[in-house]
């Protein structure tokens, strides 16, 4: 071979060294993705001569193309054949059996006291048996009249079956004390949707002297005609105690009667009130 200059020989050596380094790095990269798999239960010789298995690699594009894992709840079948949700599920509301009347009672006896006005003492004495029998026999309550306190005392006992019995008995006595007849007040015991509402004429409009008496006269009417008309149209019972008005009936009927009475107190003529009541009565009849 012909002699080469020293500079060219140095360049050739550098090129060969760089090529050898590149080949070594490539060989290392090729062997990095190989994994030694050692099988259990084999002899040491097989471990020494372990098999190499290439591990498949995937690029970034393949990872992106892979469909995302669905987050739906997985169901696992139990031994009984029923499906059991393993994911997050809403908590079911607990179911409790309905309690009977005796179970709802706390065991302690409760007492209610109803004040009787002086003008109803004689009526209470004459109709005591008619008041006593429904409270004791139907509601299974204990009742007595306290002469010193001038109050009717109603008390629950072990024989009381309903929780609402004490409230019904109190409303029954209150209705009688307000001036209703025994037969009308007895409807509170037999029916569940009857209520007693009381209000003053001054609650609607502040009236005094002759203005107050004229307003009461407009509500009553000649011979009680207006009051009877309101009762028949709204299916309620109305009792007037001076400037206090008591209404007995259902919720919607009480609202209709009170609206008519309020219009009379404010000065509306009875003929106009009759027309509005007929329209209200027709709507209530169509509703029910």
FENHUWO-V686394 format. One record per run of one state. SS is the DSSP state (alpha for helix, beta for strand, coil for the rest). FROM is the first residue (numbers start at 0). TO is the last residue. If there is no record, write none. Layout:
BEGIN
ss->SS from->FROM to->TO
ss->SS from->FROM to->TO
END
This chain:
BEGIN
ss->coil from->0 to->4
ss->alpha from->5 to->31
ss->coil from->32 to->32
ss->beta from->33 to->36
ss->coil from->37 to->42
ss->alpha from->43 to->47
ss->coil from->48 to->49
ss->beta from->50 to->53
ss->coil from->54 to->58
ss->alpha from->59 to->64
ss->coil from->65 to->73
ss->beta from->74 to->76
ss->coil from->77 to->81
ss->beta from->82 to->84
ss->coil from->85 to->99
ss->alpha from->100 to->103
ss->coil from->104 to->109
ss->beta from->110 to->114
ss->coil from->115 to->116
ss->alpha from->117 to->125
ss->coil from->126 to->126
ss->alpha from->127 to->137
ss->coil from->138 to->140
ss->beta from->141 to->145
ss->coil from->146 to->149
ss->beta from->150 to->154
ss->coil from->155 to->163
ss->alpha from->164 to->177
ss->coil from->178 to->180
ss->alpha from->181 to->184
ss->coil from->185 to->185
ss->alpha from->186 to->189
ss->coil from->190 to->193
ss->beta from->194 to->199
ss->alpha from->200 to->203
ss->coil from->204 to->208
ss->alpha from->209 to->219
ss->coil from->220 to->220
ss->alpha from->221 to->233
ss->coil from->234 to->235
ss->beta from->236 to->240
ss->coil from->241 to->242
ss->beta from->243 to->248
ss->coil from->249 to->249
ss->alpha from->250 to->265
ss->coil from->266 to->268
ss->alpha from->269 to->286
ss->coil from->287 to->287
END
